[in-house]
């Protein structure tokens, strides 16, 4: 991903972590809903795929939420990965 893409994505994830809605389209993925702890939504699946695409922000190595096993649930591990993403790309 280009640096500008990471900057925009970091803004997206930072906004989602605080529960705000944001419209952003990258590679055909459009986040349009509020995503936060406890939410179950298809957009969480795509967020997890984005997070798992970077070894530094991988949600978990095995089981639900891991690469190839992304889910629609925004749980504690997803929240930790979002925070890690924010720390790296802030």
TAUR-V420945 format. One record per run of one state. SS is the DSSP state (~ for helix, > for strand, _ for the rest). FROM is the first residue (numbers start at 1). TO is the last residue. If there is no record, write none. Layout:
SS:FROM:TO ; SS:FROM:TO
This chain:
_:1:2 ; ~:3:17 ; _:18:23 ; >:24:26 ; _:27:28 ; >:29:31 ; _:32:39 ; >:40:40 ; _:41:41 ; ~:42:52 ; _:53:54 ; ~:55:57 ; _:58:72 ; >:73:73 ; _:74:75 ; ~:76:89 ; _:90:90
